[in-house]
């Protein structure tokens, strides 16, 4: 069983824990009796996620990048866009044609539901889509 006891309820921590198979996600300020109940339930095979963490999961699951996952290549193109590179510069960096990059950029805009490079870059940074 995988159990997380934390003081963090942000997208990055919650989604990372769930992606890594957490069966329980509880907040550090929980009452001791509640913590013991939660641990026992998780050991009995239940999945117990703190309501605040559940809210984060639901909010993230409604975000465009969650329902329209970027391909590995689109993520690479997005990372270069965030650096402020032009399509031509990205094409040179990734060893593909500028036309290919334009196609990727178009797909990124559609998937993230944005209309320009600035919005795409802001979205990427706000949602930790680039490392």
N, C-alpha and C positions, 0 to 999 in steps of 0.2 A: 504494500500500500504506500502511496505517495501523499504526504500531507504537508501543507504550507501554513505556517503561522507567521503572519507578517503585519506590518503597519502600513503597507502600500496597497492602494486600490486604484492604480492608474492602468491605462491600456497595456503598457509594456509588461508590467509585472504580472497582471492577471492573465493575459492572453498567453504569455510565455509559460506560466505555471500549468495552465489548462492544456496547451500544446504538448507539454512534456508529461502529460498524463496524471496531473494532480487529482486525487480522489476527494481531497478535502482542502478547503481554502478558508481559513479563519483569521479574524483580526486579533492582534495582540491585546487589545483592551477588553477582550471577552471575559465574562465572569468565569472563574475557575470551574464551577459546576458545569457550566455550559460547554466549556472546552473539553471536559472529561466526557460529557454526553456525545459531543461531536466526534471525538476520537473513537469512542466505542462504536458509534454508528458506522464510521468509515471502516473500522476493522471488521464489522459485520457485512461489509460489501456495499454499503450505501455511499452515494456521492453527495457530499455536503459542501455547498458553496455559500459563503456569507452573502447576505442580500446585496450589500454594496458591490461586491465582486460580480454577482449575478447581473446587476445593473450595467456594469462595465461590459460584460460579455454580450449582453443584448444590444447595447449601444454600438459596439464595434461590429457586431454581426450585421448591422444595418448600413455600415459604411461601404461606399462603392468598391474600395480595394479588397474588401473581404468577400463580397459576392462576385466580383470580376477580377480574379487573381491575375497579376501581371506575370508574363512569362519571364524566364531568367534573362533573356535578351532585352525585353522591355524594361526590366529593372535596371539593367546595365545602361541602357539609353537614358533612362530617367536620372540615374546618378550623374551622368555626364551633363544632362540639361541643368541640373541643380548647380553645377559648377559654372554655368553661364555659357557653355559652349554652343556654337552654331551647329546646324545640321552637318555642314561640310566638315567641321572640326571633329564632330562625333564620328562621322563616317571614316575619317582618317584614323582616329583612335581605335575604332573597332574593326577596321579593315573590311568595310563593306561600302556599297555605293550610297550616295546621298539620297537616291530614290528609296532605297531600303530603309534608311533612317526616317525619311518623311512618313513612310508607311507605319513604322513603329511609333512615331510621335502621334500620329493620328489615332492609333489603337490605344495609346496611353491616355490621350484626352478623353476618348470614349469611355474607357474603363473607369477612369477616376472622376468622370463627369465634370471636367473642367474645360475651359475654352481657350486657354493660352498657357505659354510656358511658365509664366510667373505663378499662376494659380497651381499648376502642376508641381512646381518646386515647393511652394508653401505647403501644399497638401502632403507632399513626400516628407517634408521635415516635421510637420505636425503629427504625422502618423508613423514616424520612424520607419519609413520604407527604404531608406538608404543608410548604409553603415558608415 
